[in-house]
């Protein structure tokens, strides 16, 4: 009797066996489950990627990054002294050491148009274009001037104390509808071509 009961237990269908009335479907998940799971996983990863992505301007380095930071400072109305700290030693000597006809130092606010040169554009100009050789660099920005017409600004940079600092700036006014110059030109005092 016990042997018969044991044989009956051994031959009875196991609830998770393929012989279950539900068949193979007990051991497999429906494919729609995986699609929903994939969708649920993709959405958070996409949102994280979007929030951590950096803009093109933030990925710039060197001269172009320094210029973008400077534009932000001008836009945020940083002090003239703070703006002057982004210029080379020789430029700062000019800003703080230039004397008038009576031998008195010229105030820094007299250099405000030079220090705030990005404000000469009516709207954000085209992306900056730069070149550098060794410790010297040149950056050009092109766009509509605030007093109408087209403007190309050529900014000479020098590398001092591990930073790119502005040294000189030259404004090139162009005819209406003019094309952007092909490359930066910082051959001062001759005007860029």
C-alpha atoms as a printed R data frame, in Angstrom:
    type eleno elety resid chain resno      x       y       z
1   ATOM     1    CA   UNK     A     1  0.000   0.000   0.000
2   ATOM     2    CA   UNK     A     2  2.800   2.403   0.850
3   ATOM     3    CA   UNK     A     3  4.601   1.562  -2.384
4   ATOM     4    CA   UNK     A     4  1.451   2.218  -4.379
5   ATOM     5    CA   UNK     A     5  1.037   5.647  -2.666
6   ATOM     6    CA   UNK     A     6  4.680   6.499  -3.337
7   ATOM     7    CA   UNK     A     7  4.329   5.571  -7.017
8   ATOM     8    CA   UNK     A     8  1.233   7.718  -7.239
9   ATOM     9    CA   UNK     A     9  3.109  10.708  -5.799
10  ATOM    10    CA   UNK     A    10  6.031  10.224  -8.154
11  ATOM    11    CA   UNK     A    11  3.849  10.031 -11.244
12  ATOM    12    CA   UNK     A    12  1.503  12.877 -10.273
13  ATOM    13    CA   UNK     A    13  2.050  16.079 -12.318
14  ATOM    14    CA   UNK     A    14  4.303  18.620 -10.584
15  ATOM    15    CA   UNK     A    15  2.670  22.084 -10.480
16  ATOM    16    CA   UNK     A    16  5.551  23.689 -12.424
17  ATOM    17    CA   UNK     A    17  6.160  20.808 -14.766
18  ATOM    18    CA   UNK     A    18  5.515  21.141 -18.493
19  ATOM    19    CA   UNK     A    19  2.671  18.677 -18.032
20  ATOM    20    CA   UNK     A    20  0.723  21.310 -16.113
21  ATOM    21    CA   UNK     A    21 -2.623  22.147 -17.703
22  ATOM    22    CA   UNK     A    22 -1.242  25.625 -18.570
23  ATOM    23    CA   UNK     A    23  1.581  23.951 -20.474
24  ATOM    24    CA   UNK     A    24  4.818  25.784 -21.285
25  ATOM    25    CA   UNK     A    25  3.334  29.174 -20.509
26  ATOM    26    CA   UNK     A    26  3.980  28.712 -16.805
27  ATOM    27    CA   UNK     A    27  7.750  28.788 -17.412
28  ATOM    28    CA   UNK     A    28  7.818  31.660 -19.913
29  ATOM    29    CA   UNK     A    29  6.990  35.305 -19.449
30  ATOM    30    CA   UNK     A    30  4.959  36.944 -22.188
31  ATOM    31    CA   UNK     A    31  7.035  39.013 -24.642
32  ATOM    32    CA   UNK     A    32  4.899  42.084 -23.923
33  ATOM    33    CA   UNK     A    33  6.296  41.988 -20.375
34  ATOM    34    CA   UNK     A    34  9.835  42.503 -21.700
35  ATOM    35    CA   UNK     A    35  8.727  45.391 -23.904
36  ATOM    36    CA   UNK     A    36  7.112  47.107 -20.932
37  ATOM    37    CA   UNK     A    37 10.183  46.441 -18.793
38  ATOM    38    CA   UNK     A    38 12.469  47.822 -21.492
39  ATOM    39    CA   UNK     A    39 10.329  50.951 -21.808
40  ATOM    40    CA   UNK     A    40 10.340  51.442 -18.051
41  ATOM    41    CA   UNK     A    41 14.141  51.190 -17.967
42  ATOM    42    CA   UNK     A    42 14.787  53.410 -20.995
43  ATOM    43    CA   UNK     A    43 12.765  56.390 -19.753
44  ATOM    44    CA   UNK     A    44 14.795  57.005 -16.552
45  ATOM    45    CA   UNK     A    45 18.122  56.528 -18.364
46  ATOM    46    CA   UNK     A    46 17.027  58.994 -21.044
47  ATOM    47    CA   UNK     A    47 15.990  61.566 -18.450
48  ATOM    48    CA   UNK     A    48 19.288  61.198 -16.604
49  ATOM    49    CA   UNK     A    49 21.230  61.575 -19.862
50  ATOM    50    CA   UNK     A    50 19.297  64.721 -20.762
51  ATOM    51    CA   UNK     A    51 19.834  66.361 -17.399
52  ATOM    52    CA   UNK     A    52 23.546  65.591 -17.257
53  ATOM    53    CA   UNK     A    53 24.339  66.480 -20.875
54  ATOM    54    CA   UNK     A    54 26.445  69.590 -21.248
55  ATOM    55    CA   UNK     A    55 25.760  72.236 -23.803
56  ATOM    56    CA   UNK     A    56 28.132  72.746 -26.688
57  ATOM    57    CA   UNK     A    57 29.420  75.956 -25.070
58  ATOM    58    CA   UNK     A    58 30.223  74.163 -21.808
59  ATOM    59    CA   UNK     A    59 32.291  71.556 -23.663
60  ATOM    60    CA   UNK     A    60 34.567  74.187 -25.231
61  ATOM    61    CA   UNK     A    61 38.070  74.486 -23.869
62  ATOM    62    CA   UNK     A    62 40.943  76.947 -23.934
63  ATOM    63    CA   UNK     A    63 40.476  80.286 -25.643
64  ATOM    64    CA   UNK     A    64 36.845  79.708 -26.593
65  ATOM    65    CA   UNK     A    65 35.898  78.664 -23.042
66  ATOM    66    CA   UNK     A    66 37.609  81.768 -21.660
67  ATOM    67    CA   UNK     A    67 35.686  83.972 -24.097
68  ATOM    68    CA   UNK     A    68 32.350  82.320 -23.209
69  ATOM    69    CA   UNK     A    69 33.047  82.867 -19.500
70  ATOM    70    CA   UNK     A    70 33.923  86.500 -20.217
71  ATOM    71    CA   UNK     A    71 30.668  87.055 -22.147
72  ATOM    72    CA   UNK     A    72 28.763  85.648 -19.171
73  ATOM    73    CA   UNK     A    73 30.569  88.044 -16.822
74  ATOM    74    CA   UNK     A    74 29.742  91.014 -19.080
75  ATOM    75    CA   UNK     A    75 26.105  89.894 -19.316
76  ATOM    76    CA   UNK     A    76 25.929  89.463 -15.527
77  ATOM    77    CA   UNK     A    77 27.379  92.994 -15.131
78  ATOM    78    CA   UNK     A    78 30.539  91.946 -13.330
79  ATOM    79    CA   UNK     A    79 32.693  94.744 -11.962
80  ATOM    80    CA   UNK     A    80 35.229  96.363 -14.271
81  ATOM    81    CA   UNK     A    81 37.974  95.184 -11.903
82  ATOM    82    CA   UNK     A    82 36.742  91.577 -12.280
83  ATOM    83    CA   UNK     A    83 36.654  91.941 -16.082
84  ATOM    84    CA   UNK     A    84 40.177  93.398 -16.053
85  ATOM    85    CA   UNK     A    85 41.401  90.260 -14.243
86  ATOM    86    CA   UNK     A    86 40.695  88.299 -17.463
87  ATOM    87    CA   UNK     A    87 43.237  90.386 -19.376
88  ATOM    88    CA   UNK     A    88 47.003  89.950 -19.670
89  ATOM    89    CA   UNK     A    89 49.508  91.744 -17.437
90  ATOM    90    CA   UNK     A    90 50.370  94.227 -20.196
91  ATOM    91    CA   UNK     A    91 46.689  95.027 -20.742
92  ATOM    92    CA   UNK     A    92 46.114  95.488 -16.992
93  ATOM    93    CA   UNK     A    93 49.129  97.829 -16.846
94  ATOM    94    CA   UNK     A    94 47.419  99.908 -19.499
95  ATOM    95    CA   UNK     A    95 44.039  99.819 -17.702
96  ATOM    96    CA   UNK     A    96 45.474 100.801 -14.331
97  ATOM    97    CA   UNK     A    97 48.630 102.717 -15.284
98  ATOM    98    CA   UNK     A    98 47.700 104.980 -18.202
99  ATOM    99    CA   UNK     A    99 48.168 108.646 -17.322
100 ATOM   100    CA   UNK     A   100 46.286 111.626 -18.670
101 ATOM   101    CA   UNK     A   101 47.980 114.842 -19.916
102 ATOM   102    CA   UNK     A   102 48.383 116.138 -16.378
103 ATOM   103    CA   UNK     A   103 50.099 112.926 -15.215
104 ATOM   104    CA   UNK     A   104 47.094 111.579 -13.324
105 ATOM   105    CA   UNK     A   105 46.032 107.927 -13.761
106 ATOM   106    CA   UNK     A   106 43.072 107.476 -16.074
107 ATOM   107    CA   UNK     A   107 40.196 105.805 -14.222
108 ATOM   108    CA   UNK     A   108 39.313 102.218 -15.099
109 ATOM   109    CA   UNK     A   109 35.783 103.264 -16.113
110 ATOM   110    CA   UNK     A   110 37.308 105.083 -19.126
111 ATOM   111    CA   UNK     A   111 38.177 101.610 -20.468
112 ATOM   112    CA   UNK     A   112 34.608 100.364 -20.045
113 ATOM   113    CA   UNK     A   113 33.931 100.134 -23.837
114 ATOM   114    CA   UNK     A   114 37.037  97.937 -24.230
115 ATOM   115    CA   UNK     A   115 36.279  95.770 -21.199
116 ATOM   116    CA   UNK     A   116 32.656  95.289 -22.249
117 ATOM   117    CA   UNK     A   117 33.331  94.703 -25.964
118 ATOM   118    CA   UNK     A   118 30.960  91.669 -26.212
119 ATOM   119    CA   UNK     A   119 28.108  94.150 -25.677
120 ATOM   120    CA   UNK     A   120 28.865  95.567 -29.143
121 ATOM   121    CA   UNK     A   121 26.799  92.709 -30.607
122 ATOM   122    CA   UNK     A   122 23.044  93.206 -30.991
123 ATOM   123    CA   UNK     A   123 22.365  89.523 -30.374
124 ATOM   124    CA   UNK     A   124 24.501  86.499 -29.575
125 ATOM   125    CA   UNK     A   125 27.071  86.236 -32.382
126 ATOM   126    CA   UNK     A   126 28.065  83.093 -34.245
127 ATOM   127    CA   UNK     A   127 30.093  80.520 -32.328
128 ATOM   128    CA   UNK     A   128 33.636  81.704 -31.663
129 ATOM   129    CA   UNK     A   129 36.422  80.505 -33.904
130 ATOM   130    CA   UNK     A   130 39.955  80.334 -32.528
131 ATOM   131    CA   UNK     A   131 43.498  79.418 -33.430
132 ATOM   132    CA   UNK     A   132 46.567  79.149 -31.229
133 ATOM   133    CA   UNK     A   133 50.280  78.618 -31.644
134 ATOM   134    CA   UNK     A   134 52.282  78.091 -28.490
135 ATOM   135    CA   UNK     A   135 51.517  80.827 -25.975
136 ATOM   136    CA   UNK     A   136 49.580  83.040 -28.401
137 ATOM   137    CA   UNK     A   137 46.042  82.691 -29.639
138 ATOM   138    CA   UNK     A   138 43.434  84.532 -31.637
139 ATOM   139    CA   UNK     A   139 39.658  84.340 -31.441
140 ATOM   140    CA   UNK     A   140 37.041  85.729 -33.821
141 ATOM   141    CA   UNK     A   141 33.349  86.263 -33.263
142 ATOM   142    CA   UNK     A   142 31.030  87.489 -35.996
143 ATOM   143    CA   UNK     A   143 27.518  88.863 -35.849
144 ATOM   144    CA   UNK     A   144 25.240  91.870 -36.068
145 ATOM   145    CA   UNK     A   145 26.580  95.017 -34.429
146 ATOM   146    CA   UNK     A   146 24.393  96.797 -31.853
147 ATOM   147    CA   UNK     A   147 24.473  99.927 -34.063
148 ATOM   148    CA   UNK     A   148 23.441  97.846 -37.131
149 ATOM   149    CA   UNK     A   149 25.744  96.401 -39.744
150 ATOM   150    CA   UNK     A   150 27.950  93.361 -39.338
151 ATOM   151    CA   UNK     A   151 30.868  93.127 -36.956
152 ATOM   152    CA   UNK     A   152 33.806  90.757 -36.598
153 ATOM   153    CA   UNK     A   153 35.747  91.003 -33.355
154 ATOM   154    CA   UNK     A   154 39.306  89.657 -33.331
155 ATOM   155    CA   UNK     A   155 40.643  89.088 -29.815
156 ATOM   156    CA   UNK     A   156 44.306  88.368 -29.202
157 ATOM   157    CA   UNK     A   157 45.013  85.989 -26.292
158 ATOM   158    CA   UNK     A   158 48.193  85.153 -24.453
159 ATOM   159    CA   UNK     A   159 48.836  82.271 -22.059
160 ATOM   160    CA   UNK     A   160 49.956  83.455 -18.624
161 ATOM   161    CA   UNK     A   161 50.064  81.487 -15.358
162 ATOM   162    CA   UNK     A   162 48.295  78.531 -16.981
163 ATOM   163    CA   UNK     A   163 45.342  80.603 -18.256
164 ATOM   164    CA   UNK     A   164 44.374  82.119 -21.586
165 ATOM   165    CA   UNK     A   165 44.074  85.880 -21.012
166 ATOM   166    CA   UNK     A   166 42.917  88.552 -23.424
167 ATOM   167    CA   UNK     A   167 45.595  90.906 -24.651
168 ATOM   168    CA   UNK     A   168 44.106  93.081 -27.419
169 ATOM   169    CA   UNK     A   169 40.797  93.412 -29.215
170 ATOM   170    CA   UNK     A   170 40.108  94.723 -32.712
171 ATOM   171    CA   UNK     A   171 36.675  95.478 -34.186
172 ATOM   172    CA   UNK     A   172 36.193  95.006 -37.923
173 ATOM   173    CA   UNK     A   173 32.979  96.578 -39.257
174 ATOM   174    CA   UNK     A   174 31.747  94.934 -42.443
175 ATOM   175    CA   UNK     A   175 29.211  95.848 -45.092
176 ATOM   176    CA   UNK     A   176 25.625  94.653 -44.590
177 ATOM   177    CA   UNK     A   177 25.143  91.064 -45.654
178 ATOM   178    CA   UNK     A   178 28.895  90.422 -45.525
179 ATOM   179    CA   UNK     A   179 30.158  86.899 -45.054
180 ATOM   180    CA   UNK     A   180 32.033  85.998 -41.905
181 ATOM   181    CA   UNK     A   181 35.817  86.153 -42.366
182 ATOM   182    CA   UNK     A   182 37.229  82.679 -42.954
183 ATOM   183    CA   UNK     A   183 39.581  82.714 -39.964
184 ATOM   184    CA   UNK     A   184 40.638  84.855 -37.012
185 ATOM   185    CA   UNK     A   185 43.289  87.475 -37.673
186 ATOM   186    CA   UNK     A   186 45.143  89.091 -34.785
187 ATOM   187    CA   UNK     A   187 47.914  90.780 -36.794
188 ATOM   188    CA   UNK     A   188 47.526  94.135 -35.089
189 ATOM   189    CA   UNK     A   189 47.766  97.039 -35.749
190 ATOM   190    CA   UNK     A   190 47.060  96.195 -39.390
191 ATOM   191    CA   UNK     A   191 43.321  95.593 -39.789
192 ATOM   192    CA   UNK     A   192 42.206  92.044 -40.401
193 ATOM   193    CA   UNK     A   193 41.538  91.192 -44.036
